[in-house]
Amino acid sequence: MLCKKCDIDLPSGSRFCQSCGQTRSLVLPRAAARRIFTCLCAPLWLILFLSPLLADTPPDATDPKVIGLVQHADDLCQTGRAKEAQPLLSEAASLKPDYPDTYRVWGCAYQKERQYPQAEEKYKKWAELKPDSYRPFEALGEIAYEQSHYAESNDYLAKAKRLNPYRTYIVSYRCHNFVLMQKWQDAVAECTQALALSPKDQYAHGERAKAERALGENDKASEDVTDAGRYGSDFGETTFVMRKMFPVIFGFIALTFLFTGLAVLLRKKPLLFSSRWMFALMVLCFFPQFILPIQLLRLPGDQAGAFRMIGLLGPAMFVVLLVFLWIQMQGYVAMGIVDKSFRKALLSVLDDLQLEREEQLSIIRIPQANLDIQIAIQSWIGVGQIKNKSKNSEDVFQQIIAGLKRRFALGELETNNTTPAFYVIVGVFLLIFCGSFLFAFHPLTAAFTSLAPR
């Protein structure tokens, strides 16, 4: 017990204070009082201890309906239906105005529609709600770039770079902007940073080559162009052309040559087919000559102006050649023929059709049908062409062609195997070339090449 007046401890069970004789001033012992005080104050201490945790707890979680609306809008935006996404995003923003993903998808929808001011507004709102993320500033940099505001683009990308300094896409983008603004020193410095992050970045090598070429550092530029070509075997459209298109084109050409040559050699009979098929084969043969200059123009790194003009001259000549071939390749082509034998078969067909004729140097005129048939034969290679020069009486001309095909099928003509044999040889070489092309651009080949010592 405790006497409040004397403030002294008394033996347990005492009814009065032996010092002052008071009985009303007795209270509980100190230990008991402390226990009672602790029990009464424990809830208060618990509240004070948990208050920081309660303060960090978000007041409410995001509504699942908002998340569903934004996800649906994102799917629409990514599948080319950006306009359909905008009402959903408006509804999501009205339900929860501070949900960042709403403005990310909203900006993307406006960007797909090329409504850049509206997209920039939404991306800025996204950046306001997520100031610690690099992605809104990267998106703002892309929007500014698409509007040709390269300095503004680099300002946004600089903020993104501070938030994520290890993303090579941002650094390479800034390098490209510096090249477009012709700030060559800044471009070289930025590309060097990109290559420090990713030494095999084809794009950074190419952009740095442009800047170095402009600064007159041609040796360094050549090295970067070489590295861009070496590391470019795994990227983009060049890979698709080299690994997929060219093998298919050369493979088809090879099979066409082999089929044509073997059809004459194995059957031991000449062939007669429309000149349009020969024109299609020539288009395929020259198609790589049309594609390669365009691919060379798109190589990373700056190129001389004269080289660009030469590159454009090739496709232009190809188009002119196609027009000339289309005019010339009329009628039908005979392959594997002998001059005398072919003329004899043609005259016999005319006799069977009871067509009177007037023979000139390279033309057979049929007055009753107002038809002029032009014949050109290269006897030493066994190839000839027959066409309707007058453009009249096409039905009579087709009857003559049908009669010739019957005689070809019956084997009534002698055969010249010079051109068919040449076609077979060319087809075999093209197949070998096609196989080597596939091997050279196969991913495993590139991997083994990269392991080889330099």
C-alpha distance (Angstrom), angle and dihedral (degrees) to the residues before:
residue distance angle dihedral
M1 . . .
L2 3.80 . .
C3 3.85 129.3 .
K4 3.80 108.5 -142.4
K5 3.81 92.9 -160.8
C6 3.80 97.6 50.7
D7 3.83 95.3 25.5
I8 3.79 91.8 -138.8
D9 3.80 132.4 131.2
L10 3.86 116.0 -111.7
P11 3.78 128.0 -160.4
S12 3.73 115.7 -85.3
G13 3.83 112.4 -86.8
S14 3.84 96.0 23.2
R15 3.85 114.6 150.6
F16 3.85 97.2 -165.7
C17 3.79 139.4 19.7
Q18 3.71 112.6 -98.4
S19 3.84 90.8 -151.0
C20 3.78 102.0 50.6
G21 3.80 102.2 11.2
Q22 3.82 93.2 -128.8
T23 3.80 119.5 147.0
R24 3.87 102.6 -180.0
S25 3.78 95.7 57.9
L26 3.79 95.4 64.0
V27 3.83 116.5 116.1
L28 3.78 137.7 171.2
P29 3.82 121.4 -68.8
R30 3.83 119.1 -85.2
A31 3.84 93.5 -110.4
A32 3.79 92.1 52.7
A33 3.78 90.6 47.4
R34 3.77 91.3 51.3
R35 3.80 91.6 50.9
I36 3.78 92.1 50.6
F37 3.85 90.9 48.1
T38 3.82 91.7 49.6
C39 3.81 92.7 50.2
L40 3.78 92.0 49.1
C41 3.82 93.5 48.0
A42 3.84 97.6 42.6
P43 3.85 95.7 90.2
L44 3.79 90.0 50.0
W45 3.80 92.0 51.3
L46 3.82 90.2 48.3
I47 3.81 91.5 52.9
L48 3.80 92.0 48.6
F49 3.83 91.2 49.0
L50 3.80 95.2 50.1
S51 3.80 96.9 41.6
P52 3.89 95.0 92.7
L53 3.81 90.3 52.0
L54 3.77 91.5 48.2
A55 3.79 90.0 49.1
D56 3.86 91.7 54.3
T57 3.79 93.8 51.1
P58 3.84 111.7 101.2
P59 3.74 112.0 -112.8
D60 3.83 92.5 -127.6
A61 3.80 137.1 -2.0
T62 3.80 122.7 -118.3
D63 3.77 113.3 -81.4
P64 3.84 110.7 -107.5
K65 3.80 88.1 -136.7
V66 3.82 90.2 60.3
I67 3.80 91.2 49.7
G68 3.80 90.8 49.4
L69 3.81 92.8 49.6
V70 3.80 92.5 50.0
Q71 3.80 93.2 46.7
H72 3.81 91.5 49.6
A73 3.80 90.3 48.4
D74 3.82 90.3 49.5
D75 3.81 90.5 53.2
L76 3.81 90.6 50.2
C77 3.79 91.2 48.4
Q78 3.80 93.1 50.8
T79 3.82 92.4 49.3
G80 3.80 96.1 53.2
R81 3.83 98.5 -96.4
A82 3.77 99.0 110.4
K83 3.82 94.5 145.3
E84 3.81 90.9 58.4
A85 3.81 89.6 52.7
Q86 3.80 96.7 58.3
P87 3.86 98.4 73.1
L88 3.80 89.4 51.0
L89 3.80 90.9 51.3
S90 3.81 91.6 48.7
E91 3.79 89.4 54.1
A92 3.82 91.7 47.3
A93 3.81 91.2 50.2
S94 3.80 91.3 50.4
L95 3.82 90.8 52.1
K96 3.83 95.3 45.8
P97 3.81 115.2 7.3
D98 3.81 94.8 -176.1
Y99 3.82 98.8 55.4
P100 3.87 105.1 119.4
D101 3.80 98.6 -156.0
T102 3.80 90.3 61.1
Y103 3.79 90.9 65.6
R104 3.81 93.3 41.3
V105 3.81 91.5 58.3
W106 3.81 91.9 38.1
G107 3.80 91.2 55.4
C108 3.80 90.0 47.3
A109 3.82 90.4 52.2
Y110 3.81 92.2 52.2
Q111 3.81 90.3 45.1
K112 3.81 90.9 54.3
E113 3.80 88.0 52.9
R114 3.84 90.1 47.9
Q115 3.80 90.7 -120.1
Y116 3.78 92.4 140.7
P117 3.84 101.8 172.7
Q118 3.81 91.3 53.9
A119 3.80 91.0 44.6
E120 3.80 90.8 50.6
E121 3.81 90.5 50.8
K122 3.82 92.3 53.0
Y123 3.79 93.2 45.1
K124 3.81 90.2 51.4
K125 3.80 89.2 53.5
W126 3.79 88.3 49.9
A127 3.81 89.9 51.5
E128 3.81 89.9 48.9
L129 3.80 91.0 54.6
K130 3.83 93.9 42.7
P131 3.81 106.3 31.9
D132 3.82 92.9 158.1
S133 3.83 94.5 58.2
Y134 3.80 122.6 88.8
R135 3.80 94.3 -153.3
P136 3.84 99.1 80.4
F137 3.80 91.3 51.1
E138 3.80 91.4 46.9
A139 3.81 89.3 52.7
L140 3.82 90.5 48.5
G141 3.82 88.8 51.4
E142 3.80 90.6 53.2
I143 3.82 91.6 49.1
A144 3.81 91.1 51.5
Y145 3.82 90.5 47.7
E146 3.80 92.4 52.0
Q147 3.81 87.7 55.1
S148 3.85 90.4 49.5
H149 3.82 91.3 -112.8
Y150 3.78 93.1 137.1
A151 3.82 98.6 165.3
E152 3.80 91.3 49.8
S153 3.79 89.3 46.8
N154 3.78 90.7 54.7
D155 3.82 91.2 49.5
Y156 3.80 91.1 56.4
L157 3.79 91.7 42.9
A158 3.80 90.1 51.2
K159 3.83 88.4 59.6
A160 3.79 89.8 48.2
K161 3.80 90.0 48.7
R162 3.82 91.7 53.2
L163 3.79 89.5 53.4
N164 3.83 94.0 44.7
P165 3.81 111.4 17.4
Y166 3.82 93.7 170.8
R167 3.81 98.5 62.6
T168 3.81 107.1 106.3
Y169 3.81 92.7 -165.3
I170 3.80 90.7 67.4
V171 3.80 93.8 47.1
S172 3.82 93.2 47.0
Y173 3.81 90.2 48.1
R174 3.80 90.8 53.7
C175 3.80 89.9 48.0
H176 3.81 90.8 54.0
N177 3.81 90.8 49.9
F178 3.81 90.4 52.2
V179 3.82 89.6 51.7
L180 3.82 91.0 51.4
M181 3.81 89.6 49.3
Q182 3.85 88.9 47.3
K183 3.79 92.1 -123.6
W184 3.77 91.9 144.9
Q185 3.81 100.3 175.0
D186 3.80 92.0 50.2
A187 3.80 89.7 46.8
V188 3.82 92.3 53.1
A189 3.81 91.3 47.9
E190 3.81 93.2 48.3
C191 3.83 93.4 46.3
T192 3.79 89.7 49.2
Q193 3.80 88.7 55.6
A194 3.81 90.0 49.8
L195 3.80 91.0 50.9
A196 3.81 90.5 48.6
L197 3.80 86.9 59.4
S198 3.82 95.2 40.7
P199 3.83 115.0 13.5
K200 3.83 92.5 -171.2
D201 3.79 95.8 54.0
Q202 3.82 102.5 135.9
Y203 3.79 93.7 -167.6
A204 3.81 94.7 52.3
H205 3.83 90.8 49.8
G206 3.80 90.2 51.4
E207 3.80 95.3 47.7
R208 3.79 92.2 46.8
A209 3.81 89.2 50.5
K210 3.83 89.4 57.0
A211 3.80 91.8 51.0
E212 3.81 92.9 45.1
R213 3.79 91.0 49.2
A214 3.80 89.9 52.6
L215 3.83 89.8 49.9
G216 3.80 90.7 51.9
E217 3.81 94.5 -111.1
N218 3.79 93.8 132.4
D219 3.83 97.0 161.3
K220 3.79 92.3 55.7
A221 3.79 90.5 43.8
S222 3.81 91.3 53.3
E223 3.80 90.6 50.8
D224 3.79 91.1 51.2
V225 3.81 92.0 47.8
T226 3.81 88.9 51.8
D227 3.81 91.5 49.4
A228 3.80 91.0 47.2
G229 3.79 90.2 53.6
R230 3.81 91.9 46.2
Y231 3.79 94.8 49.8
G232 3.77 93.6 37.2
S233 3.82 94.7 76.2
D234 3.80 89.4 89.6
F235 3.79 99.1 48.2
G236 3.78 144.1 81.0
E237 3.76 134.3 -45.8
T238 3.80 96.3 -18.1
T239 3.79 89.1 62.2
F240 3.81 91.2 49.8
V241 3.81 92.2 50.3
M242 3.78 95.5 44.9
R243 3.79 98.6 39.7
K244 3.79 101.8 34.6
M245 3.82 114.7 16.2
F246 3.79 102.2 41.8
P247 3.83 96.7 48.4
V248 3.81 89.9 49.5
I249 3.80 92.9 48.3
F250 3.81 94.9 46.0
G251 3.80 91.4 42.9
F252 3.80 91.6 53.9
I253 3.81 91.8 46.7
A254 3.81 90.6 49.3
L255 3.81 92.8 50.8
T256 3.81 90.9 47.3
F257 3.81 91.9 52.7
L258 3.80 91.9 45.9
F259 3.80 93.8 47.5
T260 3.82 93.4 48.5
G261 3.79 94.7 46.8
L262 3.81 96.0 43.7
A263 3.82 91.6 46.0
V264 3.81 88.5 65.0
L265 3.82 98.6 36.2
L266 3.80 97.9 46.5
R267 3.81 97.4 39.0
K268 3.82 92.5 39.7
K269 3.78 88.2 -142.1
P270 3.83 130.8 111.1
L271 3.81 120.9 -109.1
L272 3.81 127.4 -127.3
F273 3.82 116.9 -168.7
S274 3.80 139.9 150.8
S275 3.79 117.5 -77.3
R276 3.81 88.7 -130.4
W277 3.80 89.2 73.0
M278 3.79 89.5 54.1
F279 3.82 88.7 48.8
A280 3.81 90.6 52.6
L281 3.81 89.9 50.7
M282 3.79 91.0 51.2
V283 3.81 90.6 50.0
L284 3.80 89.5 54.2
C285 3.79 92.0 46.9
F286 3.79 92.7 52.8
F287 3.79 96.6 37.9
P288 3.85 94.0 91.5
Q289 3.81 87.7 54.7
F290 3.80 87.0 58.4
I291 3.82 95.8 46.4
L292 3.81 100.6 42.4
P293 3.84 98.0 62.4
I294 3.81 90.2 50.2
Q295 3.80 90.7 50.1
L296 3.80 90.8 48.5
L297 3.79 90.4 52.5
R298 3.79 89.1 55.0
L299 3.78 95.8 51.2
P300 3.80 113.8 123.5
G301 3.76 114.6 -97.0
D302 3.75 134.5 47.5
Q303 3.79 118.5 -66.9
A304 3.75 131.1 -159.7
G305 3.79 116.8 -96.6
A306 3.81 92.9 -121.8
F307 3.79 90.5 54.8
R308 3.80 90.3 52.5
M309 3.81 90.7 52.0
I310 3.80 90.9 50.5
G311 3.78 89.3 49.1
L312 3.79 91.4 53.7
L313 3.80 91.8 45.3
G314 3.83 92.0 63.4
P315 3.83 96.8 60.0
A316 3.82 90.2 42.4
M317 3.81 91.1 54.4
F318 3.80 89.2 46.6
V319 3.82 91.4 56.3
V320 3.82 91.7 48.3
L321 3.80 89.9 49.1
L322 3.80 91.5 51.4
V323 3.81 91.1 52.8
F324 3.83 90.6 49.9
L325 3.81 92.3 48.0
W326 3.81 91.6 47.9
I327 3.79 89.6 55.8
Q328 3.80 93.7 45.6
M329 3.79 100.2 40.0
Q330 3.80 97.8 77.1
G331 3.78 128.4 134.7
Y332 3.81 121.2 7.1
V333 3.80 138.2 -35.8
A334 3.81 122.5 -137.3
M335 3.82 116.1 -158.4
G336 3.78 128.4 -168.2
I337 3.82 95.7 20.3
V338 3.79 134.6 141.6
D339 3.81 116.6 -136.8
K340 3.81 100.3 -125.9
S341 3.79 94.4 39.7
F342 3.81 92.4 50.5
R343 3.82 93.7 49.0
K344 3.77 90.7 48.5
A345 3.83 91.1 52.5
L346 3.81 91.9 47.4
L347 3.80 93.7 50.7
S348 3.79 91.1 48.2
V349 3.81 89.9 53.6
L350 3.80 89.9 52.1
D351 3.79 89.9 49.8
D352 3.80 91.4 50.9
L353 3.80 89.9 52.2
Q354 3.83 89.7 46.6
L355 3.77 93.2 -124.8
E356 3.79 117.8 157.7
R357 3.78 113.2 -139.9
E358 3.77 144.6 -167.0
E359 3.80 113.5 -148.9
Q360 3.78 120.8 -148.3
L361 3.81 132.3 168.9
S362 3.81 97.6 -68.9
I363 3.79 102.2 -11.4
I364 3.79 133.0 78.0
R365 3.78 110.3 -157.1
I366 3.81 120.6 -156.4
P367 3.84 106.2 -167.3
Q368 3.81 98.2 -173.1
A369 3.83 91.0 58.6
N370 3.83 95.2 33.9
L371 3.80 86.4 -125.4
D372 3.81 129.8 147.2
I373 3.82 115.8 -167.0
Q374 3.80 115.8 -162.7
I375 3.79 116.8 -154.8
A376 3.82 125.8 -169.6
I377 3.81 119.6 178.0
Q378 3.81 129.5 -178.3
S379 3.80 96.0 -159.1
W380 3.83 97.5 -173.4
I381 3.81 93.3 58.0
G382 3.79 95.4 32.2
V383 3.81 98.9 -123.7
G384 3.80 127.2 127.8
Q385 3.78 140.6 170.8
I386 3.78 129.0 -146.0
K387 3.79 122.2 -172.4
N388 3.78 143.0 162.6
K389 3.79 102.5 -106.3
S390 3.81 96.5 179.0
K391 3.85 94.0 52.2
N392 3.80 87.7 -138.8
S393 3.82 133.4 114.5
E394 3.80 94.0 21.2
D395 3.83 90.6 172.4
V396 3.83 91.6 58.3
F397 3.80 90.4 47.1
Q398 3.81 90.7 52.0
Q399 3.82 90.2 51.3
I400 3.82 88.9 54.6
I401 3.83 91.0 49.7
A402 3.81 91.3 48.9
G403 3.82 90.3 51.9
L404 3.81 90.9 50.4
K405 3.82 91.4 50.3
R406 3.80 90.4 53.1
R407 3.80 91.2 53.2
F408 3.82 90.7 46.2
A409 3.80 90.0 52.1
L410 3.79 92.6 49.2
G411 3.81 90.6 54.2
E412 3.79 95.2 -121.8
L413 3.81 93.3 141.3
E414 3.78 131.2 75.8
T415 3.80 116.6 -113.8
N416 3.80 130.4 -128.1
N417 3.84 108.9 -160.6
T418 3.80 98.9 -171.2
T419 3.81 98.1 100.0
P420 3.84 95.8 35.9
A421 3.82 90.5 53.4
F422 3.80 90.2 48.3
Y423 3.80 90.0 50.7
V424 3.80 91.3 53.0
I425 3.81 92.0 50.3
V426 3.82 91.6 48.5
G427 3.81 90.7 47.9
V428 3.82 92.4 52.4
F429 3.81 92.1 48.9
L430 3.80 91.4 48.1
L431 3.80 90.7 51.3
I432 3.81 89.8 51.8
F433 3.81 90.2 47.6
C434 3.79 90.8 48.7
G435 3.80 90.9 51.7
S436 3.81 92.1 49.1
F437 3.82 89.3 49.2
L438 3.79 91.0 54.3
F439 3.79 90.9 47.3
A440 3.80 94.4 47.3
F441 3.81 94.0 52.5
H442 3.79 98.0 37.4
P443 3.84 113.3 121.1
L444 3.83 92.2 -125.8
T445 3.80 90.3 53.8
A446 3.78 90.2 51.4
A447 3.79 90.0 49.7
F448 3.81 93.8 51.3
T449 3.82 90.4 45.2
S450 3.78 91.2 53.5
L451 3.81 89.9 54.1
A452 3.80 93.4 52.3
P453 3.84 115.6 101.9
R454 3.79 116.6 -105.1
